[in-house]
Amino acid sequence: MPTSETKRRLAAAGMFVLPLVLVKATAMFLGGTGPAEVAAAPTPAMPAVTPPPIEPAREIAGARTDGQQQAAEHIARLHAEDFGSTPLYYQSRDEEAEVVFEHPDLPPPPEFILQAVLASSSGNTALIDGEALRVGDRLGDTDWQLIEIDVEARTVTVLDPRTERTEKRSVRGLP
């Protein structure tokens, strides 16, 4: 004979399982959950929709109170203003920044991609073009040297020892 605790547990399990069984049985009985094939007909190109012109303000017959006159002037000023910026507009930052050098005859800095910046107890490491580098290491076959790894900002700074120029780069995909 099952105990009252067992009966209570079976009743609780039944409350959760019974609706699932009913839904599954109904789906099987009705032949599935939806159409087996879906097709869509191409739609003709939508013509450009232009908004209707704004009607000019109409004068209301009769005298206005001072408050009504101020409100009408305020509305007229707002109507003449531009919309301005909106916080909902996001401008993409995919554009490359223009690099301007003080001396145009100097060679440009080396091209490299900073893939990751790692912090550990033995020191910070930067993954540049698939190679793990630490502060003091050289960038590939160039004379440029890694002088700083900023883990919090996820940036590295490299130095050209001949000209004392520095270049700061962030992890790819960050601004």
N, C-alpha and C positions, 0 to 999 in steps of 0.2 A: 504494500500500500504506500503510495507516495505521500511524503510529508507535506505540510502546508507550505514550507519554504520551497520545495521542489515545484509545487503547483503554482506558486507565485512567480517563480522564475520562468516556467513554461508559458504562463499567461503573458508575461512581459515580452518574451521572445516572440510569441505569436502576434502581439500587437505590431511588431516591426516587420515580421516575415510575411504575414497575411496580405498586406497591401502589395508587396512586391510580387507575390504569387498571383494575385488577382490581375495586376497590370500585365504581367508576362503571359498569363493564360488568355487575356483579352486580345493581346497583340497576336498571339498564335491563332486564335479563333478568327480574327478579322483579316488575317493574311499578311501580316507584317506591319512595319511602323510608318511606311510612306511609299511613294512611287519608286519603282525599280529604275526608271529612266527619267531624266529631266531634259527638256529641250527648250530653247529660247529662240524666238524669232528676232532677227536684227531690227533695231528701231531706226527710223530715219533721223538724220542729224537735226537737232533742235535748233531753231532759228535764234539768233541773239535777241534777248529780251531787253528792251530799254524801259526804264521806269517812266511813268507818266510825268509830264512837266508839273512843277510846283506852281500852284495858283498864287497869284500875288495877294497880299493882304487886303482884305476888304475893309472899307470904312464902315463903322456902325453908326447908324443914325442916332443922333442925340449927343448930349454932352457927356464927357468922361470925367470920372472923379480923378483926383491926383494919383491915387494908387493904380487905377486902371491905365492912366497915361504913362506912368513909370514902367508898368509891366509891358505895355505895348512897345515902348522904346527899348526896353531890355531885350525883348523878343526880336526886334528888328536888328539890334546889334549882334545878337547870337546868330541870326540868319545870315548876316554878312561875313561872319568869321569862317576861317578854315577849320576843318575838323581837328587837325593836329595829330600828334602821335597817339597810339593806342597800346596798352600793355598786352594786348592779345596778339600783336604782330610779332613774329619771331623771324629775325633776319639770319639767314644761314651764314656760318663762318667758314665755309669751305674754301674761300678765296685765300690764296697765299699772300702773306704780308710782303710788301715791297721792301727789299733790303737796300739801304743806301750806305755806301762806303765813303769814308772821308778821302781816301786815295783811290781813284778809279784804276790805277795801274796795279794795285794789289790783287792777288788771285782771290777768288771767292772762297768762303769756308767749305770744308768737305761736305759732301752730301751723305747724310746718315739718318737712320730711323731709330729713334729711341723706343724700344718695344716695352720695356718694363723697368721699374726701379724697385729693388728689394732691400729690406733692412734685416740684418741679422746681428747676433752677438759678436761676430767676428768683423763686422763693418758693413757698410753699404755697398751694394753691387748694382750696376746698370747693365741691362741687356741691350746692346747696340748692334744692330744688323746680325743678330743671332750669336754674338760673342759677349761673354760675361766680362765686364771691365770694372776696375776699382779706381779710386782716386790715384793719379800718378801714371796710369797706363796711357799708351798712345792709341789714337784712333786709326786703325788699319795701317796703311802704308804711308800715312801722312805724318807731319811733325806735330800736329795738333795733339794736345794733352788734356786728359780729363782732370779738372781741378776741383769740381764740386758735384756732389750728388745730394739733392734735396728730396728726401723721401716724402715729406708732407706735401710739398708742391708738385711732386712727381716730375722734377726737372733735373737736367744736368747742365753744367757749364764747362765749356772746353776753351782752351787757350792756345793761341799761336805764339810760341816762344820767340819767334823772329820779330814779330811786329807788336806783341803784347795785346793783340786783339782778343776779345772774348766773344763767345757765341753761346746763348742759352737756348735750349730746346726742351720741349715738354713731351710727355708720353704721347704717342700717336693717337689721334682722335680727340685730344684735349685742346682747348683754346690756348 
